[in-house]
């Protein structure tokens, strides 16, 4: 069985809460999705205070486990 994971990437412009949270199957995809959304919202790369990525195990359905 292949171990699947999901990555959540959060982009912050201040220390309060993220302005963008995106998912992806790998860190590169998650980061690209987050940055695309960030630029669509009108922010610029110089506005980024920090970027955090967290890996989570993907939950399997019953048919995937069978």
C-alpha positions as CSV (number, residue, x, y, z in Angstrom):
1,X,0.0,0.0,0.0
2,X,1.3,3.5,-0.9
3,X,1.4,5.9,2.0
4,X,-0.4,9.0,0.9
5,X,0.0,12.4,2.5
6,X,-1.3,15.9,2.2
7,X,0.6,19.1,2.8
8,X,-0.9,22.3,4.0
9,X,0.9,25.6,3.3
10,X,0.1,28.8,5.1
11,X,1.3,32.2,4.0
12,X,1.4,35.0,6.6
13,X,1.8,38.8,6.2
14,X,1.6,39.4,10.0
15,X,1.9,37.2,13.1
16,X,-1.9,36.9,13.6
17,X,-3.4,34.5,11.1
18,X,-2.5,33.2,7.6
19,X,-4.0,35.1,4.6
20,X,-3.7,31.9,2.5
21,X,-4.1,28.2,3.3
22,X,-3.7,25.7,0.5
23,X,-3.4,21.9,0.2
24,X,-1.4,19.7,-2.1
25,X,-0.2,16.2,-2.5
26,X,3.4,17.3,-2.2
27,X,5.1,20.3,-0.7
28,X,5.9,21.8,-4.1
29,X,2.3,21.6,-5.3
30,X,1.0,23.0,-2.0
31,X,3.4,25.9,-2.1
32,X,2.6,26.7,-5.7
33,X,-1.1,26.6,-5.0
34,X,-0.6,28.9,-2.0
35,X,1.5,31.4,-3.9
36,X,-0.9,31.4,-6.9
37,X,-3.8,32.3,-4.5
38,X,-1.6,34.8,-2.7
39,X,-0.8,36.7,-5.9
40,X,-4.5,36.5,-7.1
41,X,-5.4,38.3,-3.8
42,X,-3.2,41.2,-4.9
43,X,-0.3,40.6,-2.5
44,X,3.3,40.8,-3.6
45,X,6.2,38.5,-2.5
46,X,7.7,41.3,-0.5
47,X,4.6,41.3,1.8
48,X,5.3,37.7,3.0
49,X,6.4,37.5,6.7
50,X,6.6,33.7,6.8
51,X,5.5,30.5,5.1
52,X,4.7,27.3,7.0
53,X,4.1,23.9,5.5
54,X,2.7,21.0,7.6
55,X,2.5,17.3,6.5
56,X,-0.6,15.3,7.4
57,X,-1.3,11.6,6.7
58,X,-4.2,11.2,4.2
59,X,-7.2,9.4,5.5
60,X,-8.1,6.3,3.6
61,X,-11.6,5.3,2.5
62,X,-12.9,1.7,3.2
63,X,-12.5,0.8,-0.5
64,X,-8.9,2.0,-0.5
65,X,-8.1,-0.2,2.5
66,X,-9.8,-3.3,1.0
